[in-house]
Amino acid sequence: MVNATAPAQGWTPLMAAVANHQADAVRALLKMQADPMMQDSSARSALAHATRPYGSQACAALIKEAIQGHTAATVQTLECA
């Protein structure tokens, strides 16, 4: 359920936490395997929300770190295959 989307906007809990500048919630959701690459109904990711003018630099940093880790894990999996 950590990656469930809201029907209207398609926001995930991670996107909602980012929009509300809740860095602790963002950190907790990422630890629970929230997918930082998911997009809402407007094709915006959690990082896109975090880097908007109203966004949170702390949340953006957490999302960027998660994406880098996600990318590294994917590359490592491909190398092992």
VMD Tcl script that draws the C-alpha trace (Angstrom):
set ca {
  {0.00 0.00 0.00}
  {3.01 2.29 0.25}
  {2.76 2.89 -3.52}
  {-1.05 3.19 -3.68}
  {-2.31 6.16 -5.66}
  {-5.16 8.54 -4.95}
  {-7.88 8.32 -7.62}
  {-8.13 12.02 -8.47}
  {-4.52 13.17 -8.82}
  {-2.73 9.86 -8.77}
  {-0.54 10.97 -5.87}
  {1.27 8.38 -3.80}
  {1.81 8.79 -0.05}
  {5.40 9.78 -0.92}
  {4.19 12.62 -3.14}
  {1.82 13.83 -0.43}
  {4.62 13.81 2.14}
  {6.86 15.76 -0.24}
  {4.13 18.31 -0.98}
  {3.66 18.84 2.76}
  {7.40 19.20 3.43}
  {7.39 16.16 5.73}
  {11.01 14.99 5.44}
  {10.62 12.45 8.27}
  {7.61 10.92 6.52}
  {9.52 10.88 3.20}
  {12.41 9.08 4.90}
  {10.05 6.54 6.50}
  {8.18 5.89 3.24}
  {11.42 5.36 1.34}
  {12.54 2.87 4.00}
  {9.24 1.08 3.43}
  {10.17 0.77 -0.27}
  {8.08 3.64 -1.64}
  {8.91 3.98 -5.33}
  {10.42 7.43 -5.98}
  {10.06 6.91 -9.73}
  {6.24 6.64 -9.79}
  {4.38 9.45 -11.56}
  {1.07 11.12 -10.79}
  {-1.70 11.76 -13.31}
  {0.25 14.80 -14.56}
  {3.38 12.68 -15.13}
  {5.22 14.28 -12.17}
  {7.35 12.21 -9.83}
  {7.97 12.84 -6.14}
  {11.26 14.50 -7.15}
  {9.41 16.82 -9.54}
  {7.14 17.87 -6.68}
  {10.11 18.36 -4.35}
  {12.02 20.56 -6.79}
  {9.11 22.86 -7.66}
  {9.28 26.43 -6.31}
  {7.18 25.46 -3.28}
  {9.18 22.27 -2.74}
  {11.43 21.15 0.07}
  {15.19 20.91 -0.40}
  {15.39 18.31 2.37}
  {12.76 16.15 0.66}
  {14.45 16.61 -2.72}
  {17.77 15.43 -1.26}
  {16.14 12.32 0.21}
  {14.41 11.50 -3.08}
  {17.62 12.02 -5.09}
  {19.50 9.72 -2.72}
  {16.80 7.07 -3.07}
  {16.83 7.33 -6.87}
  {20.62 6.98 -6.95}
  {20.38 3.92 -4.71}
  {17.58 2.50 -6.86}
  {19.65 3.04 -10.01}
  {22.76 1.50 -8.42}
  {20.78 -1.54 -7.25}
  {19.34 -2.00 -10.75}
  {22.81 -1.78 -12.34}
  {24.21 -4.23 -9.79}
  {21.35 -6.67 -10.50}
  {22.00 -6.42 -14.23}
  {25.72 -7.04 -13.71}
  {24.99 -10.15 -11.67}
  {22.53 -11.59 -14.20}
}
mol new
graphics top color blue
foreach p $ca { graphics top sphere $p radius 0.5 }
foreach p [lrange $ca 0 end-1] q [lrange $ca 1 end] { graphics top cylinder $p $q radius 0.2 }
display resetview
